């Protein structure tokens, strides 16, 4: 229900992203993004993988992205 977490999840419906990409896209600091991603990982909503030194985050289940997009579609009517 946190707006920042919802915005992060919405961003991850588009593509996998690292903390700095999310931070730039949403115009929020990296510490906040990292904290919210930790909560989302603990909830099982996102997963992480490393590519070299960079950790990328993605939605753990595609259905979560579908639900978010349907909610946005419904609210925009």
N, C-alpha and C positions, 0 to 999 in steps of 0.2 A: 504494500500500500504506500510505501515511500515513493515520492515523485522521482527522486534521483534513481532509485533502482528500476522503476518503470522505464525511465528514459534510457538507461543502460541496456535493459532487455530489448527495447525497441531498436536501439542501434545494432545490437547483435543479431537481429532478424535479417539485417542487410548483409553483413559479412562478419567474419571473425576479426577481432580487433585486440590490440594490446592496450595497456593502461594509457600510454601517451596519446594514442589515436582517439580513444574514448574521451579523454580529458580535453583534447582540442575540439572534437566534434561537438561536445556538450558545453564547452566553455566553463568547466569546473576544474578545481585543482586535482592533481594526481593522487594526493593523499586521500581525498574523499572518494575518488573512483576506486582506489585499492581497498579501502574499508568496505565499500558497498559490494565490491566483487567478492570479498571474503565471505560476507553474509550470504550472497547468492550461491556461492559454492557450497557453503554449509547447508543451505536449503535444498541443494541438488538441482538448482535451476541452470547453472552454467558449469562448464568444464574448462580445463586449461591444458594447454600443451606448449612445450618449449620448442622454439626454432632458433638454435644458437643461443644467444644471450636473452632473447626476447620471449616473453610468455604471452601467448595469444589466448583469448577467451572466446568461447562459442556457447550457443544455447545447447544444453544437454539433450533436450528433446525437441524435435522439429514442431511438434504439436503446440509447444509453448509459444512459438512465433506465430503459428496459425491463430491461436486464441487471441494474442495481442492484436494482430492485424484485424481480426473480426470485430474486436471491441472498438478499435479506432474507426473502422468502417461504420459500425452501428452508431457511434456517437457523432459522426460527421453528417448524418442524415438530417 
